Amino acid sequence: MKDNSSRHLFGRIWRDYLRAHWPRMSVAFFFMVVEGSTLAVLSWMLKPLFDRVFVGGESDAMWWVGGVIFALFVIRAVTSVINRSLLVSVQQSVATRMQVDLLSHIMRLDMNFFQQNPPGALIERIQGDTKAVQSIWQSFITGAGRDIVALVSLFYVAVMIDPEWTLAALIGAPLLILPTIFVQRYVRRKTRGARRNASDRATRIDEVLHGIGTVRLNRIEDHQTARFAAIVERIRQAEVKIAATGAVVPAMIDIVTGLGFVGVLALGGAQVTSGERTVGDFMAFFSALSLAFQPLRRLGGLAGSWQVAAASLERIYQVFDTAPSIRSGDRTAPPETTRIAFDDVYLSYGDTAVLRGLSFVAEAGQTTALVGPSGAGKTTVFNLLTRMADPDQGRITLGGTGLEAFDLAVLRDQFSVVSQDPALFDETIRENITLGRDAETAALRGAIEVAHVAEFADALPGGLESPAGPRGSALSGGQRQRVAIARAVLRDAPVLLLDEATSALDAASERLVQEALDELSQGRTSLVIAHRLSTIRNADRIVVLEGGRVVEQGSHDQLMEKGGAYAALVQLQFGDRTQ
């Protein structure tokens, strides 16, 4: 079990993020010490101000005392600007780096991680939790460092003036111990729940906005609003409790400070009136305690604020501590051939068996079609080939080499995938085709012509620079498919994986997309998943899956003559039109 103590969390964030910024933090700390110390010097200067100017009547002393006090305020202002600027720079650098690292790590995790963590919850981890850490980090570093220095220096002045008065001022300090411990535990527990609810809130927003068509067609706006309202109400209640509990320690400090003032007044007032101590002594001491009140109060509030940050840090490091089970191999050379072989492959998702001893071969340069009922394991074959998942048992080879031996980047470079619902990003059509890769103009133009993208892109006001919209929503289904095919053409991978690439299209779009796919398949090893059996009639080999295993395979004519499972599927789909 991971250690989530405050010391351990602080150690990790120091090692992972803060240590790299220690030069700037050291400079900032120096100016922080200077700023915090000015309060102590200011309180000390009240002694000559009262004893020599107000009581002693030394007019000359008034100017140098006033000059020193003015200089202290100037120094305090300058050092405050410098140390805050430096530390905010560190804070922003740390928060930015943490968000980038978190997203980069998440993108490399196994697919089952994304099945267990919805997008909204992950967005909240990247944005909400890092923001919670960022907000406390500024007050914790800039505030705590300055206030600790101020507090130590002010109490040093108080002790120098009179140790007995200082002890009287601290008479109620032990009363703070138990409330502080209670606040830390309670606030962290409540914050954990609030952060979980914040993830639920982000998930609900994500699902509602992406399913807005379904929401409106089914008239469930009120239902979804009620669900969202219940979540934000839980967050509100938790935040109120966190704020109220976090105010306990500062409130107790108010009471303790009040007791201290009464004790000092009772002890010091008698000594001043009897002539044992001067008015300057008392005013300097009293000012030191007064100036220490606000830093002490802020430090008391940080007991709860740190727990808020610690709860978010726990959630962030839970993700960082999640390691992918799919490891990259050492082989960086591509396979010599693209012959694909499944040998007695088993795979289960939890308690559900998906593949049960799957074995088949897809020869290099040929088209192999996978057919069968839903749930037969067809899409799982593609996930295993690209190592989005690894089999529980059995072996999969590409060019005679086990997939696990390849470097993941090298392995995935061997595949181009065109699916039924291609993933497009809220970027331009050009960017959705190139996917961040540098592409020569001729190659890009060739890809869009093969995929028939030019037929609709050239008619748009921005051409290839036109936005595709969120998830490609500015384009029709056929247009999205053609963009995905252009992407595959430009990628120019030796193996083509087609997953129901034309099943959701109208006749006109299907014809264009099928023409593009036929041209794309030339000279490549192709695996095709298709429910429309007419699209795979000319495949070199048809593999029929049922219940996670191969029940028969061969060409269309061979399987029709056999009159088995494939013939039954054809009969079911086409009836008497089997010819």
N, C-alpha and C positions, 0 to 999 in steps of 0.2 A: 504493500500500500504506500502511495506517495506521501511524503512529508509535506503538509500544507501549513506548517507553522509560520508565523510572521517572519521569524528569522530566516527560515529556509526560503520563503518567497522573496524576501529582500535580497538574499544572497544570489538567487538565480537572476533577478532582474539587473543586479549590479554586474554579474559576470557576463550576461548575455547582451546588455545594452548600455549600461551607464559607464562601465570601465573605459570604453573607447573615448569617452568625453571628459576624462579626468582633468586634462589641462585646463579646459574652459571652466570646469567646476571648481578647480583649485583657485583660479583667479577670482571667480565669483565669490568663493568662500572667504577669500581675503577681504574683499570689499564688504562682505556680509558681516565679518567680524568688526570692521571699522564702523559700519552703520550701527550694529547692536551696541558697541561700546560707547557711542556718543550719548546714549541715555544715562549711562553710569556717570560719565564726566559731567553731564548737565546737572544731575542731582547733586554731585559733589560741589559744583560751582555755586549752589544755593547757600552753602555755608558762608563763604566770604561775602556773598550778596547781602545776607541778613546781618552777619556779625560786623562787617567792616563798613557797609554802605548804609543800610537802614538803621542799625543800632549805633554803630561807631561814628557815623556821619562823615566818613572819608570820601570826599567828592572825587578825588583822583582815582580811587579804586572803582568807582562806578563805571568809568570808561573802559578800563581794561577787562573788568568782569563782563560788561556788556559786549565788548568786542569778542571775547572768548565764546560767549553764549551764541552770538551771531555766527561766528565761524563754525561752531558745532552744527548749527542748522544747515549751513551751506554744505559742509562735509556730508551730513546725513542725506541731503537731497542728491548730491552727485553720486555717492556710493550706491544709493538706492536705485538710481537709473541704470548704473553699470551692472550691478549684480542681477537685477531683474531681467535685463536684456539678455545677458549671458545664459541665465538659467531657463528662460522661456525658449531660447534657441535650442538648448539641450532637450527640454521637454518636448518640443515639436519634432526634433530629430528622432527621439526615442519612440514617440507615438507613431510617426510615419513609418519608421523601420519595422516596428512591431506589426502594423497592419499589413505591410508588404510581405513580411516573413510568414504571417499567419495565413494569408491567402495562398502564398506559394506552397506552404506545407499542406494545406487542405487539398489543393489541386493534385497532389501526389498520393493521396490516400486511396484505399481500396473502395470499390463501388458499394460494398455493403455499408461503409461509413455514411454514404449519402442516402442510403435507404433508411438508416436509423436517425439521421439528422436532416430535417427539411431545410431548403434554401433560406427561409426566413430566419431560422434559428442560427444558421451559420453567418448570415449577414449581421445579426445582432452580436455574435462573437467578435466579428471583425470591426464593426463600427461601435456598437454600444459598449462592449466591455473595454475596448481600448480607450474609448472616450472617458469612461468612468475612471480608468487608471490615470489618464492624462489630466483630468480636472483636479484630482486629489494631488497629483504629482507636483503641480505648480505650488499649491498652498503648502504641501508637505515639505518640499525642499526649500522654496524661497521663504516660507513662513517659519518653519520649524528651525532652520539654521539660524536665521536672524533672531528669532525670539529666544532660543536657548542661550545665544551669546549675550543678548540683552539681559536675560534673567540672571545668568551667572554673574555678570559684571555688576548688576544692580545689587544683588545680595552681597557681593564682595564689598561694595561701598557701605551697605548696611552693617556688615560685620565690623568693618574698620571704624565706623562711628561708634557702635555699641553692640557687643555680642549678646548682652542680656536682652536688649530691645528686640534683636533679631529672633531670639528664641521665643519671646513673647508673641511676636508676629506669626510664628509658625506653630502655635499651640494647637490649632485645629487641623493641621496637615494630615495626621493619621486617618481622619474621617474620609479622606479621598480614596483610600486604597480599595475598599470593597465596591463602591460605586463604579470605579474605573474598570475593575475586573468584570463586573456584571454587564456594563455597557459594551465592552469589547466582544464578549460572547454573544450577547443578544443581537447586537447590530449585525455581526457577521452572519448569524443564522437567518435573520430576516432579509439581509441583502441577497443571500443565496436564493431565497424564494423569489425575491423581486426580480433578479436577473433571469431566472427561469421563466417567470411570467412575461418578462420583456421579450424573451425568445418566442414565446407563444404569440405575443402581439405581432411581432415581425412576420411570423409564419402565417398568421391569419390575414394580415394585410397583403402579403405576397400571393396567397391563394385566391383571395377575393379579386384582386386586380387582374390576375392572369386568367381568372375564370369569370370575368365580368359578364360575358355573353350568356353563360349558363345561369348566372345569378339573376339576370334581368328576364331571360326567357321563362324561368321557373318562378319568377316573382318571389324570391327569397331574400330580398333586400332587408326586410325587417328581421328575419331570422339571423342573417349574418351580422346585422347591426347589434342585435342582442348578444350574440356570442362575443363580439368584439367588446361591447360595453362591459360584459362580465369580466373579461381579462383585464381591461384597464382599471376597473374598480378594484380588483385584487392588488394591482400595482399601486393605486392611490392609497389604499389602506396600509400597505407595507411601507410606503414612503413616509406617510404620516407617523407611523410607529417608530421608524428609524430616526426621523428628525426629532421626535419628542424624546426618545431615549438618548440620542446623542447630545441633547441639551442638558442632560442630568449632571454631567461632570462640570461644565462651565457654571451651572447654577450652584453646585456644591462649592466651587471655588469662590463664588460670590460670598457665600455664607462664611467659609473659612477665612476669607480675607477680612470680612467684617469683624469676626472674632479677633483676628490679629490686630486690627486697628484699635479696637477697644482695649486690648491688652497693652499695646504700646502707649496709648493715651494715658492709661491708668499708671503705668510705670514711669514713662518718660515725662508726662506732664508734671508729676510731683517733683521730679528732679530738676526740671527747668524753673519751676516757680520757687524752689528752694535755693536756686543759684548754683547747683552742682553741675548742670549742663547749660549750654548757651541756646538761645533761640535758633541760631544758625545750625547747631547740631540737630535739633529736633526737626527743623524744616528740611534739612538735607536728607535726614533719615525718612521723614514722612514722604518726601518727594520720591525717594528711591522706591519705597513700597508702592506709592501711587502709580509710578511709571511701570513697575513690575506687574501691576494688576492685569493690564490688557494682554501682554505676552503670555502670562500664566493662564489667562482665560482661553486664549487661542490654542495654546498647547493642550489644554484640557479637552477642547473640542476635537483635536486631532485623534484622540483615542478612538472615537467613533468613526471619524473620517477614514482613518487607515483601514479599518475593518471593511468599509465599503470598497476601497481599492483592493484589499486582499481577497475579497470574494470574487471580484472580477479577474484578478490575477490567477486565482484557482481555476476558473473556467478557461482562461486563455491557455494555461499550462496543461490542462487536461487534453486540449487539442494537440499542443506541441508534443505531449507524451504519447500520443496515439501514433504508432508506427505502422507503415504499410507492410502487409505480409507478403506482397508480391515484390520480390527483389530483382534488381537488374543483374543479368549475367555478364560474363567477361568478354564474350565474343563480339568484336566490333566489325568484323567482316560480314557482308551480306551473304545469304546462302547461295550456293552455286546453281541450284535450280529452285523452282517454286512448287515442287510436288508437295502436296499436303497429305498427311496421313494421321488418322485417329485410330489408336490401338487400345481397345477395351477401356474406354474412358468413362469414369463415373463422376458425378457431381451432384451435390445436394445443397439446397438453400435452407438452412435450419433443419427441420425434420422432413422437408419435402424433397424427395429424390427427383432430379430433373433428367439426368442422363444415367442410363443403366447398362454399361458395357457397350458404348457406342464405338463402332469400328467402320471406317470407310476410307477410300483414297480419292483425292482430287488430283488428276494428272496435270502436270505443267502444260500451260498453253491451251488447255481445254476448259469448257464450261461445264460445271457441275451444279445441278439444281437440287435443292433440298425442299421436299414437299411433305405435307402431313398435317394433321389437325392442330389446332391451337394447343399449346402446352406440350408439344412433342419434343421440344428442345432445339428448334431450328435457330432461333436468335442466340441461344446460349452457345452454339457452335462458334458464332462470330465473336462473342465475348471471350471465349477461350483462345481463339486464334490470335486476337490482339492483346491477350493477357490482361483484360479487364478483370478476369477471374482465372484462377488456376484449378485444375481438376483435383478431386479428392484421391483419385486413383487412375492409373493408366498413363499413356504417353501420347503426346502430340508432337509431330515433327514437321519441319519446313525444310525441304531440300535434304532430308535425312538427318537433320540436327534437331535435337529437342528444343522446344521454344524457350525453356528456362535457361539455356546456355547463351542466348543472345542478349546483348545490351538492349534495354527496352526501347531506346530511341531508334536503334538500328532495326529492331523487329517491327516497330510500328511504321517505320518508313517503307516497309514492304507492302503496305495495304492502303488502298483507297476505299472509302466506304460511302455508299449512297443509300440512305434509308428512306422509309416511308414519310417520316417527318423530320427533314433535315434541320439541324441547328444553325440558325442564322442569328447574327448579332446586330445590335442597334448601331450599325456602321454603314458605310456606303456599300453599294454593290461590288465595287472594285475591291474594297477591303475584305468583304465576305468571300471573295474568290481567292485572293492572294493570302489571306490569313497571316499577315505580317511578314510574308516572305518577299524578297526582291524578285520581281518578275520582269523579264524583258518585254518590251511592247509587242514584239512579234509573237512571242509565246502566249501572252495574255490574249491577244486578238485571236490567235488560233484556237484557244480554249473556249472563248465565248462564241466563236462561230460553230465549232463542233457541237456545243451544248445548246445552240440556237438562242443564246442570251441576247445577241445583238438584235433579234427580231422585236424584242420589247424594250430593251435598254436604250436603243437609239431613239425611240419615240418619247422617252422621258425627258423633261426639261434639263436635267443634270446629267443625262447619259449614265455612264458607269459611276459617276459621283453622286447619283441620287441615293438618298438614304433608304435602307431596307426596312427601317422601322423596328420597334421592339419585337424580338423573336421573328423578324421577317414579316411583320404584319402589314407592311405597305405593299407587299407582293402577293399575287395569287398563289395557290398551291402548285400549279404547273410552273410558274416562274421561279418559285423557291427551289423546286426540283432541278430546274435547269441551271440555277446558280450553283447548286451542290454538285452537279455533274461537271460544270466548268471548273470547279474547285478540284475535282478528282482528275480531270484531264491535265490541269496545270501541275498537279502533284506528280503525275506520271509514275505511279507506283506499279510494280510488276504484278500484284495480286489485286483483283477487284472484288469487293464484297457488296452485293446488291440485296438490300432487305426491303422487300415489298415496295420497290422504287416507283411503281406506276399504279398501285392498287387504289389510290384515293383520287385519281385524276379523271377528268372527263375525256371523251374519245379524242378530241382534237389535241389536247395537251398530251394524252398518252401516246399518240402517234409521234409527236415531236420528241418526247422524252425517250421513247423506245428507239427511235432512230439514233439519238445521241448515245444511248447505252450500247447499241449494236456497234457503233463506230469506236466507242471507248473500249469495248471488250476485245477488239482485234489485237491478237498477239499477246494477250494477257491470260493468266490463270484466273478464272472467274468462278465465284461461288454465288449462287442466286437463290434467294428465298422468294417464293411466289405462291400466292393463293390462286391467282389467275393462271391456270395451267396452260392456257394458250400461249403465254409468253415464254414458256420453257420447253415447248415441243421440240425445238431443234437443239436442245442441250446435248452435249456428248454423253453425259451420264446423268441419270435422275436417281437420287437416293431418297427412298421413302422412309420416313421416321414415324414411329408410334411408341409412345410411352418411354422415350429416351433411348431407343435402340433402333437399328436398321432392320426393317422387315423385308425389304426387297430393293434391288437396284438394277439398273440397265438403261438402255435407250428407250425412247417413247414407244417405238414399235415393239421392242422386246417385251416391255411391261404390259402393253395392251394385249399381246398374244398370250401372255401368261394368265391374264384375267384375275389378278390378285388385288392387293390393296390399292395400287395406283389406278387400275382400271375402274375400281369402284369409285374412287375420287373423281375420275373423269366422267363417269356415268352420272354421279351425283350433281356435278357442276353443269354438264351439257345435255343431260338426258339423252334423247335419241340422236343428237347432233354430234355424236362421238367421232364421226368421220371428218 
